[in-house]
Amino acid sequence: MHELSLCGAIADVVTRHAEGRAVQTIHISIGQLRQIVPDTLVYCWSLFTADTSLAGSRIDVEHVPARLACRACGERQELGATPVFACPSCAGVDLEVVTGEEFLITSLDLAGA
């Protein structure tokens, strides 16, 4: 359950950027190809932040689907629930990941801001 250690890294970034202001919501984008379980991350956040200045804040996760581009024919496709790393048009396997590897804190909702 590496989500708990991720919460530590998130807390460090959020605390630095909040500059002493109360944090209500942390907005995070997580790509489909990241090995992070969003529900587990949200649960771990409540455990990690209990009895800290971030207690009561919550994580809001935006899921970013994986999209691939074929370098051979230019076809773009969304990976879908069952990952197939081959182009549906030309069956090529020289693919570029366009989206789906994100793990970003995109914004903070601060109290009184």
C-alpha positions, 0 to 999 in steps of 0.5 A: 500500500504505497498510497500511504507514503504518497500521502506524505509527499502530498502533505509536504507539497501542500503544506509548503504551498498553503503557507499556513492557510487552512486547506480544504481540498487538494485536487489531484490528477491520476493517470490510468497507467499509474499504479495508484488506487484512488479510493485507497489514496483518499482513505490513506489521506484521512489516516495520514492527516489525522491530528495534523494541520491538514486534518479535515482536508480531502483529496479530490481525484480526477481520473486521466484515461490513457491515450496512445498514438501510433508512431507508424500510422498516426492513429490515436486511441484511448486504452480502455479498461482492457489494455491492448498496446497495439494499434487498432488500425495497423497493428503496430506496437510502436506507440507513444503514451500521450496521456495516462502517466500523470500524478499531479497536484493541480490545485488547492482550495484554501479556507478564506481564499 
